[in-house]
Amino acid sequence: MSTSKAELTEQRLLACAKAEFLEKGYAAANLRFIAQRAGMTTGAIYRYFSNKDILFEAVVGPAANHIQSKLEEIAGRQLELLTTKEFITDLTTSETVAHQFVDYIYDNFDVFDLLLNHSAGSSMEGFIDSLIELDITSTQAYIDKMLQLGLLKINPPVRVIALLVKQNYKQLLEIVTSKMTRAEANEYISLLVPFLCAGWRTILEKTDTR
């Protein structure tokens, strides 16, 4: 199907908005300058997006929603496997999933840069924090299920689990914060995943109940 003139205009507007947000950050970005970049009037922008915040959401939303849905999918799958007393313990599998996330981040690097470093003042400012809270909740649900099934020797304090999950995200997202190349990021992840898995395996050590 051919792309309509309106769709092409919207794509150009989103590209120019992304450039403005990356250059100045959300708070300092100006719709008038975005319009100038796109070769249109400020008033014309409002035919597509009613305000700057909605425009910012349109730039970052698709990738943000995708990464959130993938995290929810993985969390649900892990809990399902645990319920049937199956476990994802293969380090290769963990590394594969991590590298897939890295590839997705680098396919959308500008968006993740915006979310991490340029979203202050926007409705998406707390997006990364919302991902962390989602992961804390799913991790705690996993631990609670292990306890229920008698597969855990100790009950880690909730506050400790929350701190560990937050640190995991800080370490993972260092690839964006430090603006690593894709090759540097994949090398880093190859070292980081075994390190994190060893720590979590120590905490979530299973008892043999058979």
Solvent accessible surface area in square Angstrom, and as a share of the most:
residue,aa,sasa,rsa
1,M,245,1.09
2,S,110,0.71
3,T,61,0.36
4,S,55,0.35
5,K,173,0.73
6,A,57,0.44
7,E,87,0.39
8,L,94,0.47
9,T,19,0.11
10,E,63,0.28
11,Q,101,0.45
12,R,110,0.40
13,L,0,0.00
14,L,44,0.22
15,A,62,0.48
16,C,20,0.12
17,A,0,0.00
18,K,61,0.26
19,A,39,0.30
20,E,1,0.00
21,F,0,0.00
22,L,43,0.21
23,E,116,0.52
24,K,77,0.33
25,G,11,0.11
26,Y,21,0.08
27,A,77,0.60
28,A,67,0.52
29,A,6,0.05
30,N,55,0.28
31,L,24,0.12
32,R,124,0.45
33,F,74,0.31
34,I,0,0.00
35,A,2,0.01
36,Q,108,0.48
37,R,99,0.36
38,A,3,0.03
39,G,68,0.65
40,M,32,0.14
41,T,95,0.55
42,T,44,0.26
43,G,45,0.43
44,A,8,0.06
45,I,1,0.00
46,Y,111,0.42
47,R,189,0.69
48,Y,67,0.25
49,F,16,0.06
50,S,71,0.46
51,N,65,0.33
52,K,41,0.17
53,D,34,0.18
54,I,76,0.39
55,L,0,0.00
56,F,0,0.00
57,E,64,0.29
58,A,32,0.25
59,V,15,0.08
60,V,0,0.00
61,G,9,0.09
62,P,93,0.59
63,A,6,0.04
64,A,0,0.00
65,N,98,0.51
66,H,75,0.34
67,I,10,0.05
68,Q,64,0.29
69,S,55,0.35
70,K,69,0.29
71,L,35,0.17
72,E,80,0.36
73,E,105,0.47
74,I,48,0.24
75,A,25,0.19
76,G,40,0.39
77,R,120,0.44
78,Q,70,0.31
79,L,63,0.31
80,E,95,0.43
81,L,22,0.11
82,L,0,0.00
83,T,72,0.42
84,T,84,0.49
85,K,111,0.47
86,E,93,0.42
87,F,62,0.26
88,I,70,0.36
89,T,77,0.45
90,D,77,0.40
91,L,64,0.32
92,T,88,0.51
93,T,56,0.32
94,S,31,0.20
95,E,42,0.19
96,T,66,0.39
97,V,49,0.28
98,A,18,0.14
99,H,45,0.20
100,Q,114,0.51
101,F,29,0.12
102,V,0,0.00
103,D,57,0.29
104,Y,53,0.20
105,I,6,0.03
106,Y,29,0.11
107,D,99,0.51
108,N,39,0.20
109,F,42,0.18
110,D,60,0.31
111,V,11,0.06
112,F,4,0.02
113,D,10,0.05
114,L,0,0.00
115,L,5,0.02
116,L,52,0.26
117,N,69,0.35
118,H,44,0.20
119,S,5,0.03
120,A,62,0.48
121,G,58,0.55
122,S,10,0.06
123,S,72,0.47
124,M,29,0.13
125,E,96,0.43
126,G,38,0.37
127,F,17,0.07
128,I,21,0.11
129,D,91,0.47
130,S,54,0.35
131,L,8,0.04
132,I,21,0.11
133,E,93,0.42
134,L,49,0.24
135,D,39,0.20
136,I,20,0.10
137,T,93,0.54
138,S,30,0.19
139,T,22,0.13
140,Q,30,0.13
141,A,40,0.31
142,Y,42,0.16
143,I,0,0.00
144,D,70,0.36
145,K,46,0.20
146,M,3,0.01
147,L,60,0.30
148,Q,134,0.59
149,L,45,0.23
150,G,36,0.34
151,L,10,0.05
152,L,16,0.08
153,K,123,0.52
154,I,108,0.55
155,N,100,0.51
156,P,8,0.05
157,P,61,0.38
158,V,95,0.55
159,R,174,0.63
160,V,55,0.31
161,I,1,0.00
162,A,20,0.15
163,L,107,0.53
164,L,58,0.29
165,V,4,0.02
166,K,87,0.37
167,Q,91,0.40
168,N,29,0.15
169,Y,19,0.07
170,K,134,0.57
171,Q,54,0.24
172,L,46,0.23
173,L,17,0.08
174,E,60,0.27
175,I,0,0.00
176,V,0,0.00
177,T,79,0.46
178,S,58,0.38
179,K,119,0.50
180,M,38,0.17
181,T,78,0.45
182,R,95,0.35
183,A,78,0.60
184,E,89,0.40
185,A,0,0.00
186,N,39,0.20
187,E,120,0.54
188,Y,57,0.22
189,I,1,0.00
190,S,49,0.31
191,L,130,0.65
192,L,13,0.06
193,V,13,0.08
194,P,44,0.28
195,F,135,0.56
196,L,36,0.18
197,C,29,0.17
198,A,54,0.42
199,G,36,0.35
200,W,48,0.17
201,R,126,0.46
202,T,103,0.60
203,I,39,0.20
204,L,30,0.15
205,E,88,0.39
206,K,78,0.33
207,T,40,0.23
208,D,113,0.59
209,T,79,0.46
210,R,261,0.95
